[in-house]
Amino acid sequence: MLIQASPKTWFPEPLTKDDSHARDNETWFDWLSRCTSLKGRESRRFLNHNINALPSDWQPRLFEHMRTREWHSVFFEMVVGRTLQVLGASIAVEVQVKDTNKQPDFIATFADATVTVEATVPELNRFVGKQMSANEDLVRIIESLTPDDWSVEVWRLPPLGPNESKREFKTMIRQIFAGVPPASSFNDPSLRIEVDPSLNGELSLTLRPGRRGKRAASVRGVAAGPDDAEQRIAAAVTNKKRQVRKANTPVILAICTSPFGDLEDYDQALYGLTFEEVDSSGKQIQTGFKPTGLFGQVRSQPPSIAGVLAYRNVGFLKVVDPVLYLHPRFTGTLPTPLLQLKVRSLNANGVVVEPAKIQNVLADMQFVRLN
């Protein structure tokens, strides 16, 4: 009689109660290991469920990588593996390509075809990352002036460098908070504060009645900065070509641009740009499409990458269904389940969109529920 092993609890419940929010410079793994809030409990349930669904020989390596490597990249690898499984594939992880030292992330075997899948998270918006670090001084000013009966969520801040004067910013925050009513007399769940960027620099805050944790700023969001998602997508494809060139199945590159990139970034990076021409009076005289993207290049040889699986929003609460971008020069066969997703392709007139035949693909991942 075959006895099936019980699922392993990779992230056990902490023994000491600690509902506080993430601390400065605390890793995701450390937060998960000690936080006993609803979010912490749900996050552990989510991870335990999905790690146990993956191939047993990968589970301990995946868990160790969550502890020791860059969190978002490892998390995304888990999501891609689960996507392939949910779509009906059996997956083998990091199988060495014959006659090379390359080990792509997945070999996914579907009923009608097999593909090699490589997952990558481009380093997006480097300026934003640096600015977020510099913004901590501004967050501290906001916390010092936040009324004791409110907590604040910081979403956007003016791009002040560490050596720039904060006097005007502090005055602005003091004036804003002077007009905030007592939390006990406020009937709505939150109070949104937006400042016109043309006046004092971009500022977006959400005030909520009561304190959540030791710090007044319970959420500290992203900073303003230039969006370089298109360039990073193109760079990711270029870099991965060398790693998958000798694969003996069609190659799909899974790319995560959460939370910055959108489909327009993928369109431009992979396919190209729409354009219009106007005459001297401003009258439109021509519209068209220029295949300036990586997949739009005219070459005779078959492509090393058959397509890109584009993920735009990846997290504990949800993963938006990925979109499959087909390489126009690929003439082989891809698994039918992949083609059930929303598919974008390229012809002489521009980007062609085929609606998804399946929706809410990753519901089986059982995402975090906070209510």
Disulfide bonds with the S-S distance in Angstrom:
none
